Amino acid sequence: MYSRAVTLSQFLQQEERLHPEATGEFTSVLMDIALASKMINREVVRAGLVDVLGFTGTENVHGEKVQKLDVFAHQTITRVLGSTGQLAVLASEEDEDVIPVPEGQPVGKYVVNFDPLDGSSNINANVNIGTIFSVLPRVTRRGGGTLKDCLQPGVRQLCAGYVMYGSSTMLVYTTGHGVHGFTFEPSIGEYLLSHPNIHTPQRGRTYSVNEGNYSQWTEGVKRYVDYLKVDDDATGRPYSSRYVGSLVADFHRNLLYGGIFLYPGDRKNRRGKLRVLYEAAPLALIAEEAGGAATDGERRILEISPASLHERTPLFLGSPDDVRECETFVQGRNPAITVERRTH
């Protein structure tokens, strides 16, 4: 059991000593991610006082309006990580192509895929936002990294994590040996261990989904959400709806307290909205390491091998019993359960 006074750096060094073969390069990558997040946090907490709020007037590769803070976060992470000598290539949710290591910089053996500022549409309303990251080993052998290095299934991740900027700023990560959360202490500029060995409850009492899309969902998803609203003391229903609209915030709450997050595909977009590499795979690894589950309705998220940088997927993740039950509805395997359909 680690003391709550342990800093992120000390914690990583303690973990590193458990692996005599470690070179320190991997620890360096995580510390650089933490440094970039501190720089982003500095701008987030004073966003209303400096000129970082609002739109840039451009759209990203997904056709979404780009926020000024999106650009700042993307550039900060790229600049910090690209010059460390530990990475072969990066990929960002905001960039159409892979991001090579700057010319003249040493090329390393790791790959980082990242969403620089998840939930950025909430920035102007001062709602929690976050950074999501995924660290992978490069698969190419020589020269700079390539697209092939980034397009790996989630089971290949060496590390995944997120930083949530809000009433307090937290960094949560896993390297496949438990999930640990660190809270930023601004007076000393350090992340301190606050949530060691996070375990998500087996079942929750809340669900998180944008019900404004209800009319576009498949029948299975509609039936599942309707089912959650029906009174049944034996199964702990009805569930409470808790939806922030910021993936990191919704996921973090459910990770700690239990429940399920849903972003299904619909009639307009069968593959949903969330990206495999930058959102689904990293959070799926965290969920599973905390005892939870993550699926696209048919298969385990971590087993998806993306064919493109910005491939999308439906996503159902959270407490394992909730996710498995949801899967039976999505796959149409719950014919005996009937619920009264609400009208729209």
N, C-alpha and C positions, 0 to 999 in steps of 0.2 A: 504494500500500500504506500503510495507516494504522498508526501506532505503537500498540503495545499499551498505552501510557500514556494513550491518548485516552479521555476520558469520553464518556458517552452524549450529554450536552449539546454538547460540542465536535464530536462526530461529526455530529450533526444540523445544527449550524450550518455545518459544511463542506459537507454535502449541500445545504443551503438555498442556499448561494452559487452552486451550479451552476444555479440557477433564478432569474434576476434578477427574474422576475415575482412571486416568493414574498413573502407578507406576514408570515410568521412565525406565522400562526394555526395552521397544521397542526403545526408544530414544537411549539407550545404544548400541543396536544392530547396529543402523545406524551410530553412532559415531565410532564404532569398524570397520565397513566397510570402513568409510572414512579414518581411521588410516591406515588400510591395503593398501588402494589405494595410500596414501602418500608414503608408503614404496616401493611400486611397481614403482611409478612415479620417485622416487629417482634413481632407477636402470635404468629405461627407458631413462631418459635424459642423462645418461652417458654411454649408452650401447656400444658405439664405443670405449670407453676408458678403460673399464674393461672387464673381460672375461665372458660376458653374452650373446654374439652374437653367432649364429650358432646352429647346431643341437646337440642333446645329443647322437645320434646314436641309439635311441630306437624309438618305435612307441607307440601311445596311443591306447585306446580301439577301436577307429574308424579306425585304420590302418594308421593314419597320423603321419608324422615325428614330433618328439617332439623337440621344441626349448628350449634352456637353460632358456630363460626368461619365457616360459610356466611353467617350473618346479618351478622357483623362485616364480612366482605369485601364483601358486597353493599352495605351501608350506606356503607362507606368509599369505594368507587368511585363510587357515586351522588352522595355529598356532594361529593367532590373535583371530579368532572367536571361536575356539574350547575350549578356556580356560576362556571365559567370564562368564560362568554360566547362560547365557540367552538362549542357544540353546539346543535342544534335539538331533539333527542330522544335518549333512550337506551332500550335494551331489555336485560333481564337474563334469564338462564336461570332465575332464582329467582322472577321476577315474572310474573303472568298477563297483564298488559297492558303497553303501552309506558310509559315513565317520562318525564313532561314536565319541561322545565326549570322550576325553582322560580319561582313568581310573583314578579315584580319584577326577575328576572335577565335580562340581554340574551340574545337568541336568535341563535345562530350558524348556520353553513352545513354543519356536519358531524353525522354520526350515529355512535354507538358501540353495537354489540351485544357483549355480554360474558357469559362464564361466570365468575362471581366466584371459585369455588373448585372446580375440577375434581378428581375423585378424593376428595371429602370423606369418603367412607365409610372411607377409610384413615387419617384423621386420628389416631384413638386408637392406631393401631399405629405411628405415626411414619414412615409411608411417604410418599414424594414426592407432593406435590400441586401444583396450579398454577392460574393465572388465564389465560384465553384471551380475546383481544379482536379486534375487527374495526372498522375505521373506513371509513365510506362518505360520499359526498356526499349532501346532502339533495336530494330531487327535487321537493318542494313549494316554492312560491315565497314564500309569505307566512305570517306568524304562527308559532305554535309548530309543531314537527314532528308528524307523524302516523304511523299504522301503515304507510302507504304508503312512508314514508322508510326504514323498517326492513326491509321485505320486498323486498329487492333480491337479484338473483343474485350469486354470489361473484365473477364477472368484473368487477363494479362496485366492488369493494373498492379503496380507496386504500392501505390498510395492513392488515396482519394480524400478530398476534404472540401470544406467550405468555410468562408468567413461571413458572419452575419453582422451587418452594421445596424445598430438600433439603440435602444435605451442603454445597453452596454454592447460592446463589440466582442464577439466570440469567434474563435477559430476551433473547428472540430475536424479531426482527421482520423484515418485508420491506415495502418500499413499491413493489415491482415492479422493483427494481434490485438484485437480490441479496439474500441472507439473511445477517444479521449477529447475532452473539451477544455479550452483555455480561454479565460476572460482577460481582456486587455485592461491593464491598469495604467491610465494615461499619466499619472503623476511620476511614474518611473519608466514609462515607455516600454513595458514588458507584458507579454502574455503569461498569466499565471494559471497553473493547473487548478481548475474549479470543478470539473466533472470527469473524474477518472472512471474508466470501464463502464461506459454507458450501456445499459440494456433496455431495449424497448419492451413494453408490456406485451404479453401474448395476445391480448385483445384489447381494443380501446372502446371508447364510447362516443367518438367524434368522427366525422367525415369531412373532407376538404375537396370541394369541386366547384367549378364555375357553372352553377345551375342555369345561367342565362343561355347556355347552349343545349338545354334539355331537349328541345324539339328536334335537334339534329342528331341526337345520340341513337345508337342501335337499340333495339328492343331489350337486349340483355342488360345493358347499362341502365336504361330507364327502370327496368324491373328491380334491379339491385338497389338503386337510390330510393325508389318507392318503398322497398322492403325495409330499409333502414329507418323509415319514418313511422312504422307500425308499432304500436305498443305491444310488448311481449316481455314480461319480467324474466322469463326463463332465459332469454338470450340477451338481456340487457338493452333491449330497444324500447323506445326510439333513441337513435343516436342524435347528438347535437351537431348542427352544421357550424363549422369553423373554417372560414375561407378568407385569407388575407389577400390573395392574388399575387403574392410574391413566393415563388417556389421554395426558396431557402427558409423563409419564415414559417410557411405551412409545414414543411418537412421537419424543421427543428422542433416545433411544438409536438408533433406526433411522435417523433423519435423519443422524446422525454416522457410523454404522457400516454402514448398509445393512440391508435386510430389509423385511418387510411386516407391517403391522398390519391385522387383520380384525375388524370387528364386523358380521356379517351379520344379515339378518333371519332369522326362524325361523317355525315353525308357529304359535306363539302371537302373534308380532308381526312381520308381514311387512316392516314398515318399519324394523325394528331399534330401537335405543335412543337413538342419538346424534342430537342436534339439528343441523339444517342451519346455522342462523344462528350458533350459539354455539360449535360444535365442528367440524363437518365443513368448512364453507366457509373459515374462517380457516386451519385446518391444511392444507387443500388448496392454498391460495395459497402458503403457505410451502413445501410439498412441491414444487410445480411450479417455483417460483422457484429451488429448490435442485437442480433437474434431475430431480425425482421425478414421481410421478403419483398421481392420486386419482380413484376411480370408485365408483359405487354398484353396479357389476356390469354396468350397461347403458350408462351415460352418465357424462360428466365431471361431477364434483361441482360445479365452478364454474359450470356452465351450468344448474343447478337454480334455478328461480324459485319460492321457497316461497310457499305460499298462506296460511300462518298462522305466528305467531311461534314456535311450538314444534313445527313440522313435523319429523319424524324421517326418517332415511335409513340404509340399509345403508352401510357405509364400508369401503373397501379402499384403503390408501394406503401409499406407501413407495417403494422402488427401482423405477424404471420397468419393467425387465424382469420383476420379480416381479409387479407389479401387472397387467401385460398378460397374463402367463401365467395368473394367477388368474382373470382375466376370461374366458379361454377355457373354463375349467372351469365357472364360474358360468353361462355361457351355453350349456353343453353342447356346446362345439365341440372337445372332445378325446376322441372315441370310441376312438381308437387306443391311448390310454394306459390301461392296466389296472393296478390295484394290489390288493394283498391287504387286504381290509377287516378291520380289527380287530374284535373282539367286545366287547360291553358287557354 
